[in-house]
Amino acid sequence: MYLSYKSFITEELLDKGRAWVRARGHTGVWAEIWAEVWAEGWVQGYIEEYVENIPAMLDDVRGFSVPDTLREHITDCTDLAQLRRWLRRAATVSAAEDIFTAEDA
């Protein structure tokens, strides 16, 4: 499955990608393309980490049973900001389902 993470790529992140590409001696149009690919990979990696760590926080750390429907909802999310909110909530909620609020629907 290929998802586009372009909406999460900031100019700051693109600048980091450009620096990474330039440090390897690349310039021009291809360098810009590689910078975007680098940034997209960076965002994808963070999303995958959050998708893995939210259920782990709830299950392994907090001791909650994590239903499959909750896992699927987390896995389907590609919004990095939303995943960050859920991970922060996972540290303090009273039940696994409480990581979701009415705003998340």
N, CA, C and O atoms as a GROMACS GRO file, in nm:
protein
  420
    1MET      N    1   0.085  -0.117   0.000
    1MET     CA    2   0.000   0.000   0.000
    1MET      C    3   0.090   0.124   0.000
    1MET      O    4   0.180   0.135   0.083
    2TYR      N    5   0.066   0.215  -0.092
    2TYR     CA    6   0.142   0.339  -0.098
    2TYR      C    7   0.051   0.453  -0.056
    2TYR      O    8  -0.058   0.472  -0.110
    3LEU      N    9   0.097   0.528   0.041
    3LEU     CA   10   0.022   0.645   0.087
    3LEU      C   11   0.105   0.769   0.062
    3LEU      O   12   0.228   0.764   0.069
    4SER      N   13   0.042   0.878   0.032
    4SER     CA   14   0.113   1.003   0.012
    4SER      C   15   0.121   1.078   0.143
    4SER      O   16   0.020   1.101   0.210
    5TYR      N   17   0.241   1.115   0.180
    5TYR     CA   18   0.263   1.188   0.304
    5TYR      C   19   0.298   1.334   0.277
    5TYR      O   20   0.346   1.403   0.367
    6LYS      N   21   0.276   1.380   0.155
    6LYS     CA   22   0.314   1.515   0.116
    6LYS      C   23   0.249   1.621   0.204
    6LYS      O   24   0.309   1.726   0.227
    7SER      N   25   0.130   1.598   0.253
    7SER     CA   26   0.062   1.700   0.332
    7SER      C   27   0.131   1.722   0.466
    7SER      O   28   0.106   1.823   0.532
    8PHE      N   29   0.218   1.630   0.508
    8PHE     CA   30   0.288   1.644   0.635
    8PHE      C   31   0.430   1.696   0.618
    8PHE      O   32   0.500   1.720   0.716
    9ILE      N   33   0.471   1.715   0.493
    9ILE     CA   34   0.608   1.758   0.467
    9ILE      C   35   0.614   1.910   0.475
    9ILE      O   36   0.549   1.980   0.397
   10THR      N   37   0.691   1.959   0.569
   10THR     CA   38   0.706   2.103   0.587
   10THR      C   39   0.829   2.151   0.509
   10THR      O   40   0.912   2.071   0.466
   11GLU      N   41   0.838   2.280   0.492
   11GLU     CA   42   0.955   2.337   0.425
   11GLU      C   43   1.082   2.307   0.506
   11GLU      O   44   1.188   2.283   0.448
   12GLU      N   45   1.070   2.308   0.638
   12GLU     CA   46   1.185   2.276   0.724
   12GLU      C   47   1.233   2.133   0.698
   12GLU      O   48   1.354   2.108   0.691
   13LEU      N   49   1.140   2.042   0.686
   13LEU     CA   50   1.177   1.903   0.660
   13LEU      C   51   1.237   1.888   0.521
   13LEU      O   52   1.333   1.813   0.502
   14LEU      N   53   1.182   1.960   0.424
   14LEU     CA   54   1.241   1.958   0.290
   14LEU      C   55   1.383   2.014   0.292
   14LEU      O   56   1.470   1.963   0.222
   15ASP      N   57   1.406   2.118   0.371
   15ASP     CA   58   1.541   2.173   0.384
   15ASP      C   59   1.638   2.069   0.440
   15ASP      O   60   1.753   2.060   0.396
   16LYS      N   61   1.594   1.991   0.536
   16LYS     CA   62   1.678   1.884   0.589
   16LYS      C   63   1.708   1.781   0.481
   16LYS      O   64   1.820   1.732   0.469
   17GLY      N   65   1.606   1.748   0.402
   17GLY     CA   66   1.626   1.655   0.292
   17GLY      C   67   1.723   1.710   0.189
   17GLY      O   68   1.808   1.638   0.138
   18ARG      N   69   1.709   1.839   0.158
   18ARG     CA   70   1.801   1.902   0.062
   18ARG      C   71   1.945   1.897   0.114
   18ARG      O   72   2.038   1.868   0.039
   19ALA      N   73   1.963   1.926   0.242
   19ALA     CA   74   2.097   1.921   0.302
   19ALA      C   75   2.154   1.780   0.294
   19ALA      O   76   2.272   1.762   0.264
   20TRP      N   77   2.070   1.680   0.322
   20TRP     CA   78   2.114   1.541   0.316
   20TRP      C   79   2.157   1.506   0.175
   20TRP      O   80   2.259   1.439   0.156
   21VAL      N   81   2.080   1.550   0.075
   21VAL     CA   82   2.111   1.521  -0.065
   21VAL      C   83   2.238   1.595  -0.109
   21VAL      O   84   2.324   1.536  -0.173
   22ARG      N   85   2.248   1.723  -0.074
   22ARG     CA   86   2.368   1.800  -0.111
   22ARG      C   87   2.494   1.743  -0.048
   22ARG      O   88   2.600   1.743  -0.110
   23ALA      N   89   2.483   1.694   0.074
   23ALA     CA   90   2.598   1.635   0.143
   23ALA      C   91   2.651   1.513   0.068
   23ALA      O   92   2.765   1.471   0.088
   24ARG      N   93   2.569   1.457  -0.016
   24ARG     CA   94   2.609   1.341  -0.096
   24ARG      C   95   2.646   1.380  -0.238
   24ARG      O   96   2.662   1.295  -0.325
   25GLY      N   97   2.658   1.512  -0.261
   25GLY     CA   98   2.708   1.562  -0.388
   25GLY      C   99   2.606   1.577  -0.499
   25GLY      O  100   2.643   1.596  -0.615
   26HIS      N  101   2.478   1.569  -0.467
   26HIS     CA  102   2.375   1.580  -0.570
   26HIS      C  103   2.323   1.724  -0.577
   26HIS      O  104   2.308   1.791  -0.475
   27THR      N  105   2.296   1.771  -0.699
   27THR     CA  106   2.242   1.906  -0.719
   27THR      C  107   2.138   1.902  -0.831
   27THR      O  108   2.120   1.800  -0.897
   28GLY      N  109   2.070   2.015  -0.851
   28GLY     CA  110   1.976   2.027  -0.962
   28GLY      C  111   1.840   1.966  -0.934
   28GLY      O  112   1.801   1.945  -0.819
   29VAL      N  113   1.770   1.938  -1.043
   29VAL     CA  114   1.632   1.888  -1.035
   29VAL      C  115   1.626   1.755  -0.961
   29VAL      O  116   1.537   1.734  -0.878
   30TRP      N  117   1.718   1.666  -0.990
   30TRP     CA  118   1.716   1.536  -0.924
   30TRP      C  119   1.739   1.549  -0.774
   30TRP      O  120   1.684   1.473  -0.695
   31ALA      N  121   1.819   1.647  -0.736
   31ALA     CA  122   1.842   1.669  -0.593
   31ALA      C  123   1.712   1.708  -0.524
   31ALA      O  124   1.685   1.662  -0.412
   32GLU      N  125   1.632   1.791  -0.588
   32GLU     CA  126   1.504   1.832  -0.530
   32GLU      C  127   1.409   1.712  -0.519
   32GLU      O  128   1.339   1.697  -0.419
   33ILE      N  129   1.408   1.630  -0.620
   33ILE     CA  130   1.324   1.510  -0.617
   33ILE      C  131   1.368   1.418  -0.504
   33ILE      O  132   1.285   1.367  -0.428
   34TRP      N  133   1.499   1.397  -0.492
   34TRP     CA  134   1.551   1.311  -0.386
   34TRP      C  135   1.523   1.370  -0.248
   34TRP      O  136   1.498   1.295  -0.153
   35ALA      N  137   1.527   1.502  -0.235
   35ALA     CA  138   1.496   1.566  -0.107
   35ALA      C  139   1.352   1.537  -0.068
   35ALA      O  140   1.323   1.508   0.048
   36GLU      N  141   1.261   1.546  -0.165
   36GLU     CA  142   1.120   1.517  -0.137
   36GLU      C  143   1.101   1.370  -0.101
   36GLU      O  144   1.023   1.337  -0.011
   37VAL      N  145   1.170   1.281  -0.171
   37VAL     CA  146   1.161   1.138  -0.140
   37VAL      C  147   1.213   1.113   0.001
   37VAL      O  148   1.154   1.036   0.077
   38TRP      N  149   1.325   1.178   0.036
   38TRP     CA  150   1.381   1.164   0.171
   38TRP      C  151   1.281   1.210   0.276
   38TRP      O  152   1.257   1.140   0.374
   39ALA      N  153   1.222   1.328   0.254
   39ALA     CA  154   1.126   1.383   0.350
   39ALA      C  155   1.003   1.293   0.363
   39ALA      O  156   0.954   1.271   0.473
   40GLU      N  157   0.955   1.243   0.251
   40GLU     CA  158   0.838   1.155   0.253
   40GLU      C  159   0.869   1.026   0.331
   40GLU      O  160   0.786   0.978   0.408
   41GLY      N  161   0.987   0.973   0.310
   41GLY     CA  162   1.029   0.853   0.385
   41GLY      C  163   1.040   0.880   0.533
   41GLY      O  164   1.005   0.796   0.615
   42TRP      N  165   1.088   0.999   0.568
   42TRP     CA  166   1.101   1.037   0.708
   42TRP      C  167   0.963   1.039   0.774
   42TRP      O  168   0.945   0.984   0.883
   43VAL      N  169   0.867   1.102   0.709
   43VAL     CA  170   0.731   1.111   0.763
   43VAL      C  171   0.669   0.972   0.771
   43VAL      O  172   0.607   0.937   0.872
   44GLN      N  173   0.686   0.892   0.668
   44GLN     CA  174   0.630   0.756   0.667
   44GLN      C  175   0.686   0.676   0.784
   44GLN      O  176   0.613   0.603   0.850
   45GLY      N  177   0.815   0.689   0.809
   45GLY     CA  178   0.877   0.618   0.921
   45GLY      C  179   0.817   0.658   1.055
   45GLY      O  180   0.792   0.573   1.140
   46TYR      N  181   0.794   0.788   1.074
   46TYR     CA  182   0.732   0.834   1.197
   46TYR      C  183   0.591   0.780   1.212
   46TYR      O  184   0.552   0.736   1.320
   47ILE      N  185   0.514   0.784   1.105
   47ILE     CA  186   0.377   0.732   1.111
   47ILE      C  187   0.378   0.584   1.148
   47ILE      O  188   0.299   0.541   1.233
   48GLU      N  189   0.465   0.508   1.087
   48GLU     CA  190   0.473   0.364   1.118
   48GLU      C  191   0.512   0.341   1.264
   48GLU      O  192   0.460   0.249   1.327
   49GLU      N  193   0.602   0.423   1.317
   49GLU     CA  194   0.640   0.410   1.458
   49GLU      C  195   0.522   0.440   1.551
   49GLU      O  196   0.500   0.367   1.648
   50TYR      N  197   0.449   0.545   1.522
   50TYR     CA  198   0.332   0.578   1.605
   50TYR      C  199   0.228   0.467   1.598
   50TYR      O  200   0.172   0.428   1.700
   51VAL      N  201   0.202   0.417   1.478
   51VAL     CA  202   0.103   0.311   1.460
   51VAL      C  203   0.143   0.187   1.541
   51VAL      O  204   0.057   0.116   1.592
   52GLU      N  205   0.271   0.162   1.552
   52GLU     CA  206   0.320   0.048   1.631
   52GLU      C  207   0.320   0.079   1.780
   52GLU      O  208   0.287  -0.008   1.861
   53ASN      N  209   0.356   0.201   1.817
   53ASN     CA  210   0.376   0.233   1.959
   53ASN      C  211   0.249   0.265   2.036
   53ASN      O  212   0.245   0.248   2.157
   54ILE      N  213   0.145   0.312   1.969
   54ILE     CA  214   0.021   0.344   2.041
   54ILE      C  215  -0.039   0.217   2.102
   54ILE      O  216  -0.066   0.215   2.223
   55PRO      N  217  -0.061   0.110   2.024
   55PRO     CA  218  -0.113  -0.012   2.087
   55PRO      C  219  -0.016  -0.071   2.190
   55PRO      O  220  -0.060  -0.127   2.291
   56ALA      N  221   0.114  -0.059   2.165
   56ALA     CA  222   0.212  -0.109   2.262
   56ALA      C  223   0.202  -0.033   2.394
   56ALA      O  224   0.209  -0.094   2.501
   57MET      N  225   0.185   0.097   2.387
   57MET     CA  226   0.169   0.177   2.510
   57MET      C  227   0.045   0.132   2.586
   57MET      O  228   0.049   0.114   2.707
   58LEU      N  229  -0.064   0.115   2.513
   58LEU     CA  230  -0.189   0.075   2.578
   58LEU      C  231  -0.182  -0.066   2.634
   58LEU      O  232  -0.228  -0.090   2.746
   59ASP      N  233  -0.125  -0.158   2.560
   59ASP     CA  234  -0.123  -0.299   2.597
   59ASP      C  235  -0.006  -0.331   2.691
   59ASP      O  236  -0.027  -0.375   2.804
   60ASP      N  237   0.114  -0.310   2.644
   60ASP     CA  238   0.233  -0.352   2.719
   60ASP      C  239   0.262  -0.264   2.840
   60ASP      O  240   0.298  -0.315   2.946
   61VAL      N  241   0.246  -0.134   2.826
   61VAL     CA  242   0.281  -0.042   2.934
   61VAL      C  243   0.164  -0.021   3.030
   61VAL      O  244   0.180  -0.028   3.152
   62ARG      N  245   0.046   0.006   2.973
   62ARG     CA  246  -0.070   0.038   3.057
   62ARG      C  247  -0.150  -0.086   3.097
   62ARG      O  248  -0.228  -0.080   3.192
   63GLY      N  249  -0.133  -0.198   3.028
   63GLY     CA  250  -0.202  -0.321   3.064
   63GLY      C  251  -0.346  -0.332   3.017
   63GLY      O  252  -0.423  -0.412   3.070
   64PHE      N  253  -0.384  -0.249   2.918
   64PHE     CA  254  -0.520  -0.254   2.864
   64PHE      C  255  -0.529  -0.355   2.752
   64PHE      O  256  -0.434  -0.376   2.677
   65SER      N  257  -0.644  -0.417   2.741
   65SER     CA  258  -0.673  -0.501   2.625
   65SER      C  259  -0.704  -0.406   2.509
   65SER      O  260  -0.783  -0.313   2.524
   66VAL      N  261  -0.642  -0.431   2.395
   66VAL     CA  262  -0.662  -0.344   2.279
   66VAL      C  263  -0.742  -0.421   2.174
   66VAL      O  264  -0.687  -0.509   2.108
   67PRO      N  265  -0.870  -0.389   2.158
   67PRO     CA  266  -0.954  -0.461   2.061
   67PRO      C  267  -0.905  -0.441   1.918
   67PRO      O  268  -0.841  -0.341   1.886
   68ASP      N  269  -0.935  -0.538   1.833
   68ASP     CA  270  -0.893  -0.530   1.693
   68ASP      C  271  -0.947  -0.406   1.624
   68ASP      O  272  -0.879  -0.346   1.540
   69THR      N  273  -1.070  -0.365   1.658
   69THR     CA  274  -1.128  -0.247   1.593
   69THR      C  275  -1.047  -0.121   1.628
   69THR      O  276  -1.030  -0.034   1.543
   70LEU      N  277  -0.999  -0.113   1.750
   70LEU     CA  278  -0.917   0.001   1.790
   70LEU      C  279  -0.783  -0.002   1.715
   70LEU      O  280  -0.737   0.100   1.665
   71ARG      N  281  -0.721  -0.122   1.708
   71ARG     CA  282  -0.595  -0.136   1.634
   71ARG      C  283  -0.614  -0.094   1.487
   71ARG      O  284  -0.529  -0.025   1.431
   72GLU      N  285  -0.724  -0.137   1.427
   72GLU     CA  286  -0.751  -0.102   1.286
   72GLU      C  287  -0.767   0.048   1.268
   72GLU      O  288  -0.718   0.106   1.171
   73HIS      N  289  -0.836   0.112   1.362
   73HIS     CA  290  -0.856   0.257   1.354
   73HIS      C  291  -0.722   0.330   1.360
   73HIS      O  292  -0.698   0.426   1.286
   74ILE      N  293  -0.635   0.284   1.447
   74ILE     CA  294  -0.501   0.343   1.459
   74ILE      C  295  -0.420   0.316   1.332
   74ILE      O  296  -0.357   0.407   1.279
   75THR      N  297  -0.423   0.193   1.285
   75THR     CA  298  -0.346   0.154   1.166
   75THR      C  299  -0.391   0.229   1.042
   75THR      O  300  -0.309   0.260   0.956
   76ASP      N  301  -0.519   0.259   1.032
   76ASP     CA  302  -0.573   0.329   0.914
   76ASP      C  303  -0.538   0.478   0.912
   76ASP      O  304  -0.552   0.543   0.809
   77CYS      N  305  -0.494   0.531   1.025
   77CYS     CA  306  -0.467   0.674   1.034
   77CYS      C  307  -0.331   0.709   0.970
   77CYS      O  308  -0.231   0.643   0.998
   78THR      N  309  -0.330   0.811   0.886
   78THR     CA  310  -0.205   0.860   0.826
   78THR      C  311  -0.180   1.006   0.863
   78THR      O  312  -0.096   1.072   0.803
   79ASP      N  313  -0.253   1.056   0.962
   79ASP     CA  314  -0.240   1.193   1.009
   79ASP      C  315  -0.140   1.193   1.125
   79ASP      O  316  -0.173   1.150   1.236
   80LEU      N  317  -0.020   1.241   1.099
   80LEU     CA  318   0.087   1.239   1.199
   80LEU      C  319   0.048   1.315   1.325
   80LEU      O  320   0.077   1.269   1.436
   81ALA      N  321  -0.015   1.430   1.311
   81ALA     CA  322  -0.055   1.508   1.428
   81ALA      C  323  -0.157   1.432   1.513
   81ALA      O  324  -0.150   1.435   1.636
   82GLN      N  325  -0.250   1.364   1.446
   82GLN     CA  326  -0.350   1.285   1.520
   82GLN      C  327  -0.284   1.170   1.593
   82GLN      O  328  -0.317   1.143   1.709
   83LEU      N  329  -0.192   1.103   1.528
   83LEU     CA  330  -0.122   0.991   1.593
   83LEU      C  331  -0.044   1.040   1.715
   83LEU      O  332  -0.040   0.971   1.817
   84ARG      N  333   0.016   1.156   1.706
   84ARG     CA  334   0.088   1.213   1.821
   84ARG      C  335  -0.008   1.237   1.937
   84ARG      O  336   0.024   1.206   2.052
   85ARG      N  337  -0.126   1.292   1.907
   85ARG     CA  338  -0.225   1.316   2.014
   85ARG      C  339  -0.266   1.184   2.079
   85ARG      O  340  -0.276   1.175   2.202
   86TRP      N  341  -0.292   1.083   1.997
   86TRP     CA  342  -0.333   0.954   2.053
   86TRP      C  343  -0.224   0.893   2.140
   86TRP      O  344  -0.254   0.834   2.244
   87LEU      N  345  -0.099   0.905   2.100
   87LEU     CA  346   0.009   0.848   2.181
   87LEU      C  347   0.018   0.920   2.315
   87LEU      O  348   0.036   0.856   2.419
   88ARG      N  349   0.005   1.053   2.314
   88ARG     CA  350   0.008   1.127   2.441
   88ARG      C  351  -0.109   1.086   2.530
   88ARG      O  352  -0.092   1.068   2.651
   89ARG      N  353  -0.228   1.070   2.472
   89ARG     CA  354  -0.344   1.028   2.549
   89ARG      C  355  -0.326   0.887   2.603
   89ARG      O  356  -0.371   0.856   2.714
   90ALA      N  357  -0.261   0.801   2.526
   90ALA     CA  358  -0.243   0.661   2.567
   90ALA      C  359  -0.170   0.651   2.701
   90ALA      O  360  -0.187   0.554   2.774
   91ALA      N  361  -0.089   0.751   2.732
   91ALA     CA  362  -0.014   0.749   2.857
   91ALA      C  363  -0.100   0.781   2.979
   91ALA      O  364  -0.059   0.754   3.092
   92THR      N  365  -0.219   0.838   2.958
   92THR     CA  366  -0.297   0.885   3.073
   92THR      C  367  -0.441   0.837   3.080
   92THR      O  368  -0.508   0.860   3.180
   93VAL      N  369  -0.492   0.771   2.977
   93VAL     CA  370  -0.634   0.733   2.974
   93VAL      C  371  -0.667   0.624   3.074
   93VAL      O  372  -0.579   0.553   3.123
   94SER      N  373  -0.797   0.611   3.104
   94SER     CA  374  -0.845   0.509   3.197
   94SER      C  375  -0.881   0.379   3.128
   94SER      O  376  -0.890   0.274   3.192
   95ALA      N  377  -0.902   0.384   2.996
   95ALA     CA  378  -0.933   0.266   2.915
   95ALA      C  379  -0.879   0.291   2.774
   95ALA      O  380  -0.865   0.406   2.732
   96ALA      N  381  -0.848   0.185   2.703
   96ALA     CA  382  -0.787   0.198   2.570
   96ALA      C  383  -0.870   0.284   2.477
   96ALA      O  384  -0.816   0.365   2.402
   97GLU      N  385  -1.001   0.266   2.480
   97GLU     CA  386  -1.089   0.339   2.390
   97GLU      C  387  -1.090   0.490   2.416
   97GLU      O  388  -1.133   0.568   2.331
   98ASP      N  389  -1.044   0.530   2.533
   98ASP     CA  390  -1.046   0.671   2.571
   98ASP      C  391  -0.941   0.755   2.496
   98ASP      O  392  -0.939   0.877   2.512
   99ILE      N  393  -0.856   0.692   2.417
   99ILE     CA  394  -0.761   0.775   2.340
   99ILE      C  395  -0.835   0.854   2.233
   99ILE      O  396  -0.786   0.957   2.187
  100PHE      N  397  -0.953   0.806   2.194
  100PHE     CA  398  -1.034   0.875   2.094
  100PHE      C  399  -1.130   0.970   2.162
  100PHE      O  400  -1.188   0.939   2.266
  101THR      N  401  -1.146   1.088   2.103
  101THR     CA  402  -1.243   1.185   2.155
  101THR      C  403  -1.345   1.212   2.044
  101THR      O  404  -1.330   1.163   1.932
  102ALA      N  405  -1.447   1.289   2.077
  102ALA     CA  406  -1.548   1.324   1.977
  102ALA      C  407  -1.486   1.398   1.860
  102ALA      O  408  -1.534   1.386   1.747
  103GLU      N  409  -1.380   1.473   1.884
  103GLU     CA  410  -1.311   1.547   1.778
  103GLU      C  411  -1.244   1.455   1.677
  103GLU      O  412  -1.222   1.493   1.562
  104ASP      N  413  -1.211   1.332   1.720
  104ASP     CA  414  -1.140   1.237   1.634
  104ASP      C  415  -1.230   1.167   1.534
  104ASP      O  416  -1.181   1.106   1.440
  105ALA      N  417  -1.360   1.176   1.553
  105ALA     CA  418  -1.455   1.103   1.467
  105ALA      C  419  -1.459   1.161   1.328
  105ALA      O  420  -1.532   1.112   1.242
   0.00000   0.00000   0.00000
